[in-house]
Amino acid sequence: MTFQELTEEQRDKIIDGMIRVLGLERKHPSKDELEAEIIDYLGKKQPCTLATCGADGMPHVSVVDYMHDGLTLYIMSEGGKKFHNIRENNHVAVGIGTSTHKMRSIRGVNIRGTADVFTDDTPEFARGLELFKPMLDEITKLTGKPAQMPKGIMRMIRVTPEKIIYFHYNKGIGNALWEAGR
């Protein structure tokens, strides 16, 4: 079986066709409009997957909770293979998406960027923790006890995006590209 990689032009034609089948017109938002769309979507807190790869070349996927500050993601975690991999290779990918069996409902982002890890004695950890406050307050509300984080255990991953692909078929947006510095 021969596998042929699609060109960007071929992929664009396929997406154009899919959006037309939905009875919509394909939209190509400006960078500012695209950023606003992505930030709106990140605020919905959909399922998030963080992909890392260490020096051994083996990919690792973690399903994580995240918060965001604009396009920058923060992920709080106590440990795991992701930290080992980030130490060896700080290039990461993130997928956040929602879909049902209805084409029109497809919405999501694929993010490629760099990850930095911060410990609880840094200002950047405190910034991320501030973003997680609503989630921690919810834990307190559910359990009746403040969320406990033993000193030195939790770490904060900050993902700085370099490239984001965004889909929102219901609005006619497919494969919209955001790139840092452009």
Secondary structure, DSSP 8 states (H G I E B T S, - for coil): -------HHHHHHHHHHHHHHTT-------HHHHHHHHHHHHTT---EEEEEE-TT--EEEEEE--EEETTEEEEEES--HHHHHHHH--EEEEEEEE--SSGGG-EEEEEEEEEEEEETTSHHHHHHHHHHHHHHHHHHHHHSS-----TTT-EEEEEEEEEEEEEEGGGTEEEEEEETT-
